[in-house]
Amino acid sequence: MIEARHLRVLRAVSRTGSFSAAARELGCTQPAVSQQMKALESSAGTPLLIRAGREMRLTEAGEALTRHAAGILAGLTAAEEEVAAIAGLRAGRVRLVSFPSGISTIVPPAVAGMRAENPGTQISLEEAEPPQSVGMLRSGDCEIALAFRYPDMRDGEDWGDLVVRHLLTDRLVGLVPSGHRLDATSGPGEPGDPGGGRPVDMAELADEQWIAGCPRCRGHLVDICEAAGFTPRIDFATDDYPAVAGLVGAGLGVAMLPELALRAVRAKGVAVVDVRPAVRREVVALTLPDLANVPAVSAMLDRLAYAAMR
C-alpha cells in the first residue's frame, strides 16, 4: 500500500536529488529516507529511483508517481485542513428537522446561540412531524431531529438505534371557547395559562365536537378519549396550531394542545383548562450514534438542551 508519508519523501528526493538533502529538508535522517524509499518501491513493485553519480534520478515509474503525488498530497492537505476546521467549529454543517411548536420555541434561541458562538457552522432547518422527521434522520437527510412521543401511546416509536437527548416534558391542556360551561375563568383565557378552576375530567368532554392536530396527535387524542370511555367526534383537523386555537375561539369545538405550542399562539375567545388524567409528551433531540461526537452536532445538541431548559 502506498502511503502519503512515502510520497512526501519521494517528492523531496525528486526536488533535492539525494537522500541526504531530502533528509535535511524533511528534518529526518538519511537512513530513514532510504528506508521509506525502499518501502515505497516495494509497494509500487518497480524501481522508482536510479543513482547517477552523486545524484538520484527518477525512473519512468518514479516520474509518473511523483506527478500524481502532487495532486494526492494537495488533496490530502486540503482534507486535513477542512477536518481541522470542522473539529474546531470553524466550519461544519448541521441540518435540523423539527416539528412546528419546536421550531417556534426551542429552535430559534438555540440556533441564535450556536451562530453567535460558532459563526463558521452552517445551520439549516426543515419542518417535519415525527415519524417523518425520524425517518429523515435515519436516511441521512439531517443530523438532528427534534421529535416527541407520548409514553402511553400504543404505537410508540422505537428509538433504540438512536442517541436520545431529553429536552423537556410537555404537558397537554384543553382549549374551550370562552364562556363554555367548563370555562372557569372570569374572562377570556390567555393561551398557555390554565384558568385556575377545577381540573376537567376527559369524560366531561365526551359530547363535544373536537378539533384535532397532526395525524400522530390525532391518534393519541383518540386513545386518551377511548380510555375515558368515549370516541371523540372530530369535525376539524389541522396541523396549524394557531388555526386550532382560532377554530376553538370561534366556538366550533374543543381541542387539546401542548403547552409548548400555546407559547406561540395568540387567540381571542379561548380559555385553557387542566384536564385529568394528566397528559404529557416527551420532547427530545435525536441523532445517530456516529454523529453524536461530531463537534458541530454535539454543540447544537447542547444549545437545544439549554434553550429547552430556559
Stockholm file with secondary structure:
# STOCKHOLM 1.0

chainA/1-310         MIEARHLRVLRAVSRTGSFSAAARELGCTQPAVSQQMKALESSAGTPLLIRAGREMRLTEAGEALTRHAAGILAGLTAAEEEVAAIAGLRAGRVRLVSFPSGISTIVPPAVAGMRAENPGTQISLEEAEPPQSVGMLRSGDCEIALAFRYPDMRDGEDWGDLVVRHLLTDRLVGLVPSGHRLDATSGPGEPGDPGGGRPVDMAELADEQWIAGCPRCRGHLVDICEAAGFTPRIDFATDDYPAVAGLVGAGLGVAMLPELALRAVRAKGVAVVDVRPAVRREVVALTLPDLANVPAVSAMLDRLAYAAMR
#=GR chainA/1-310 SS CCCHHHHHHHHHHHHHSSHHHHHHHHTSCHHHHHHHHHHHHHHHTSCCEEEETTEEEECHHHHHHHHHHHHHHHHHHHHHHHHHHHHTTSSCEEEEEECHHHHHHTHHHHHHHHHHHCTTSEEEEEECCTTHHHHHHHTTSCSEEEEEECTTCTTCCCCTTSEEEEEEEEEEEEEEETTCTTCCSSSCCCTTSCCSSCCEEGGGGTTSEEEECSHHHHHHHHHHHHHTTCCCEEEEECSCHHHHHHHHHTTSCBEEEEHHHHTTCCCSSEEEECEESCCEEEEEEEECTTTTTSHHHHHHHHHHHHHHHC
#=GC SS_cons         CCCHHHHHHHHHHHHHSSHHHHHHHHTSCHHHHHHHHHHHHHHHTSCCEEEETTEEEECHHHHHHHHHHHHHHHHHHHHHHHHHHHHTTSSCEEEEEECHHHHHHTHHHHHHHHHHHCTTSEEEEEECCTTHHHHHHHTTSCSEEEEEECTTCTTCCCCTTSEEEEEEEEEEEEEEETTCTTCCSSSCCCTTSCCSSCCEEGGGGTTSEEEECSHHHHHHHHHHHHHTTCCCEEEEECSCHHHHHHHHHTTSCBEEEEHHHHTTCCCSSEEEECEESCCEEEEEEEECTTTTTSHHHHHHHHHHHHHHHC
//
